[in-house]
């Protein structure tokens, strides 16, 4: 750097090729879609913004580049604006002062000094892509798009300008037909990166905390390692089904249950102890019955005293009416450790007489009927739900969170007179 001139030193921060990580550099070859699958914080947004810069900018500030009409597509218009345009790694932040585009809010458009334009579009409104035409596109969080197939189809029809129209798609992977379809196209090049690849630009402790929270299962592979995990054939839940369940906590919840799925063994290296809190809406008839998942309070690799305390704390935190625990593996020990923490808990032990998949089927049916609400996002629980089939769990380890979810909702439904999974109460 000592040999660089003052002008060259001023330009160096804006020369992304000098700083880019390997997964942030466009691949060679005659591809049409560059699909970047990355973990959270892996630098996907920066890669997309810099790719647009490389397409738009010419040798000088007002010289033409390879692209002049670009589509910027996010899940919603607001997300496209806040992440792709105004975000810390967005187009305004990554552009040098003499080449920085101007934001024209009324037209939802960026305009560069050389005349190139990028317009913002919402994947939730696929028809907004009917009419315009482009020679390049950057799409963000493609796997989250609720109307993904329609939006992608409309975008493909609009990429008809220039000699070599291309798309850069940046997303954390999520199983679904659209992403699988794009990955299988011969014109698609796929790169991926783990979150740790960009550790130098992340908050201290972020990765350590996320690894500890997500463990070593499917969710960590997806959210931190950027690995595409195929939903198994016959999965009882889908991404769309879970997404439709998310919503505010309904009014009128009057019965709350904490369900516990204790680990098979009783030491600190055991599987997680699934703890899920759910509540049922008061006054609903059997045909109108609804319930809400309130919290996933699961604890990882905990000793019996630790998970029992966590379950009892959740019981008191939510003012629960009952604590339900499966005792197939723990027997009297489960009741004993719970009573040691709080002898006055309204406790009910249940013994499963059917397989995990068979027990989960009627609960999944409640989701299909729109009877269950998730009062928030529960990523670790939802990742397990996506791998549960009628034949059993198709992921690594045990579906502790799903088991607890099934017991909680089954107990609530049984209390209303509905038929839940086959279970036998053995202690009160």
N, C-alpha and C positions, 0 to 999 in steps of 0.2 A: 504493500500500500504506500510505502514511502516514495515509490516511483510514479504515483498517480498525480496528475495536476489537480489544482483546486476545483476546476470544473468537473473533472472526472470523479473526484471524491463526493461532490454534491450530487452527482447523478447515481452513484453506486447504490444507495438505499432503494432506488426505484428499478434497478436491474434485477428482476426476479430470478432470472436464470442463475445468477450468482448465489442466491440464497435458497432456492427451492429444494425441497426434499424430493427424493426420487419419485414418490407417488404423485407429486404435484406437477411433474413435467409431462406434457402431452406425448403420447406414444407415436411412433412413426407408422408409416403405412397408409393405405387408402381406406381408413375406417370412416363410417358415417356417425356413429355414436360412441363417445368416450364415457363409459360408466365408471364413476369413482365410488367404490364402496368403502366407507371408513367408519371407524369407531368415533364416539363422541370426542370432539376436540382434536381430531386427527389433521385438521387443516383443509377440509374439503371446500369450505366457502372461499378461502383464499385461493385455492387452486382454480375454482370456477371464475372468480373475479379476474385473476391474472390471465386466464385463457381468453376471456373476452377482451382484455386489454391488448393481448398479442394479436387478436383478430382485427381489432379496430384501428390501432395506432399504426402510423406510417413512419418513415425515417425521420421526419420533422413533425412539429406540432400540427401543421395544417396539411401534411401530406396524406393522401388516401391510404387506407389499409386494405386488407383482404376482404373485410366485411363492412357493410354500410347500413344494413337493416337487421337488427338483432332483437330476438324475443327473450325476455326475462320472465320465467314462469315459476311462481311459487304456489304453495297449497292455497293461499289466499292472497289477495292484493296487498293487505297490510304486512303479511310476512315477507312477501317479495320486496316491498319497499324498505322495511326495517332491517332485513338481513342482507339482501343482495345489493341494495343501494347505499343505505346509511349505516350498515353494520360496521363493526370494528375491522372486519376483513372484507367489507363490501367495496364496490367500485369507486366511490368517492374517496374512501380512506386510502386505497391502494394506487390511485392515479397521481402522477407528479403534477405540480402546480400548472405547468404550461400545457398540459394535456388533459387536465381534469374536466370532465363533462359538466354541463350545467343541468340542474334538475328543474324540469318544467312541470310543476305539480298539477296544473289544470289539464295537462295532456298525458299525465302519467308516463313521462318520457325523459330520458337522458339524451343530451345532444353534445357531441364532442366538437372541439374547435375545427376539426377537418370535415364536419358536416355529417358524420355518422350518427345514427340514432338507435336507441334501444328503448322499446316500449314494454311496460309491465303488464302482466296478465295473471289472472287467477285460474288455477286448475279447477277450482270449484265452479267456474263459469266457462265451460269449454267453448260455448258459442262466441266468446270474446275473441277466439282465435280464428273465427270464420271471417274471411275478407282480407285481413292483412297478409303480406307475404314477406319472407325473410330469407337471408342467406346464412344465418347462424342463430343458435339458441343456447341459452344456459338455463337448465331447469334444476330446481333445488328441492331436496327431500321428496323425491319422486315416489318413494315407497309409502309415503303418508297420504298421498292424494286420494280423496274419497271418490272422485269421479275420474280416476287415473286413466282408464282405458279410453274414455271419450276424449279427455284432454290431450292425451298422447296422439290419438288418431288425428285430431284437428290440427295439432302442431305439425305432424308429419306432412299433412296436405298443404300446409302453409310454407314449408321449407322448399321453395321452388325458385329462388333467385340465385344468380351467380353460377359459377362452374363447379363449385364444390361445397354445397351447404352442409354444415356439420352441427352436431349437438354435443354439449358437455352436460352430463347429468351427475349431480352430486347428491349422495343420500347415505344415510345409515340404513343398512339392509333390513328388510322386513319381508317375510314370505308372502307371496301373492302372485296371481297370474300375470300381471303386467310386468313386474320385474323379471320373472322367469322368462317371459316371452322376449323381452329386450335382450336379456343375457344370451339367449339361444340364437339370436340373429347373427348370420355370418359377418355382417357389417359392423358389429359391436366389438369394441375392445374393452375389457374389464380390468381395472386395477383396484387394489385395496390396500388399506393401511390400518394398523392398530393405533389406538389412542396414544400409546407410548411413543410413537414415531415423532409426535409433536410436543413431547413433554417439556421442552425448553420454553414453550410459549403458553404453558398452562399454569394455573395457580398451584403453589406448593401444597402438596398433600392431596390434591384432587384425585389423582390416579390411585393413590393408596386407599383413600376412602371408598372410591367406587369399586375397586377390586374386593375390598372387604365386604361391602354391602351386597354386591351381586354374586359373590362366590365364584365357583368354577363351572357353572351350568350353562344352559343354552342362552340365557339372557346376557351373560358376560361375553360370550362368543359373538353375539349379535351387536350389542351396544358398545363394546370396548375393542373387540378384535375385528369388527367390520366383516364378519363372516355371514354369508347368506345361509339361513337355516330353513330347509324345506319343511313346510307343514306336512305331516304324514298323511297318507290316504286315510280317510275315515275319521279325521280329527273332529272332535265334538264341538270345538269352538273355532272361529276364524277371527282374523283381525277386524273385519267389518262388524261381526257380531259383538265383539267386545267394545269396539268404538261406539256402536249404537247404544250400548248400556251405560256409557259415561254420562253423568249429569249431576245436577245439584241434589243434595240430600232432600228427600221429600218430606213434607210436613206430616205430622200425625204419627210418627213412629212411637209405639208404646211398648213394644216387646223387643228386647235386645239379648242376643246370645253370643257368648264367646266360645268358639270351638277349638279344641286342641287335638293335634295329631302327634303324640309323643314319638320320639325316635325309638328305634328298635332296641338300642343298647343304651346304657346309662352313663356313658363317660363323655368327656369334653370333645372327643373326636367323632362323635356320632353324627348322623344326618341332622339336618335342621329339625327344629320342633315347629310344625305348622301351627300358627295361632291366627285365627281370622275372626273379626267381629262383624256381625250383621244384625239388622233390625227389620221388623215387619211393620207395615202400616196398620194403624188401628182401624177397626170398624169395617174393614174390607170383607166382602163375602168371599166364598171360595172361588167364585168366577172372577172376582176382581182382585184377588190376592196379589200383593206386591211386597217386595223386600228390597233392602238396600245394603250393600257391602260398605261398611264404615271404616274398617282399618285392616291392614295386613300387619300384624304385630309379631310375625315369625322371628325367631331367634336362631342364629346359626351355631351349630356345634356346641350346644350348651349342656351343662350338667343338669340333672333333674331339678335341683333346687333353683337354678337360674331360670329354666323355662317355666317352672311352676310359678315363680315370683312374677315373671313377665305376663303370664296368663291372668293371674289374680290382679295385677296392676291394671291390665286392660279391662277386666271385669269392673273394677271400681271407677276407672276413668270414664267409662261409658255408662255407668249406672246400670249394668246388665242385670237381667232377671235370672240367668242361668249360665253355668259353665259346663259344657259338654266335652267329654274326652273319650276317644277311642282307646280301648284297653286290651285289644287283641294280643299285643306283645308285652304290655307292662303289667297287666292284672291289677292286683291290689296295690302295687307300688305307686301307680298313678294317683289313686285316691289319697294315699298316705302322704305323698309329697305336697299335694295341693292343700290338704288339711293342715300340714305343718306350717304353711304360709298363712292360711286364714281358715280356721275351723268352721266359720259361719257361712262360707260360700255355698250357694245353692248349686250343688254338684250333681251331675248325672253322667254315669259311665255307660257307654254303648259298645256292643260287640258286633263287628261286621260279619255278615253271613254270605255276602256276595263279593265278587272281585271289585277292584277299584274302578275299572271301566264301566261295569254294569251299574255301580252305585252312582257314577257321575252322569250317566245318560239322562235320567229324569231332571237333574239340575240343569244340564245344558238345554233341555227342552224349555225350561222356564225362561232362559235367556232368549230363545227363539220366539217365545210368546211375548217378549217385551216386559216381563214381570220383574226383572232384576235391574237395579241401578247400581253403578259404581260411583260412589261419592268421592271422585278423585281418580287418579291413575295409580295403579298398583303394578308396576312393571315386572317385578319378580314373579308375582302371582300369575299375571296374565301370560308371561312367557311359558309357565308350566301348563296353563290351560290350553295353549296352542298345540301342545305335544300330547294331550290326552285323547285317546281313542277308545272306542267301545271294547277293543281287545286289551287295553291297558295303556300304560305310560310308555311313550316312544322316545323318551329322553334319558339322559344319564341320571343315576341316583334314584331317589324316591320323590314322588310328587307331594311332598308334605303340605305345601300351601293349598293345593287343590283338594287334598283330602279334608283339610280343615274347613275349606269353603263348602264342600259338599255336606259335611256334618252340620255346619251352622245353618245353612239354608234348609236342610232336611228337617232339622228340629223345629225351625220356625214354621215350616209348612205343615208339619205334623200337628203342631199346636193349634193350627187353624182348621184342622179337619181334613187337610189335603194328604195325598199319598206321596211320601218321600221314598228314598232308597230303602231296601230291606235292612232293618237293623233291629237289634233286640236290647231294650234297656235292662241293665242287670243290677244297678245300684242307684240309690238316691241319697 
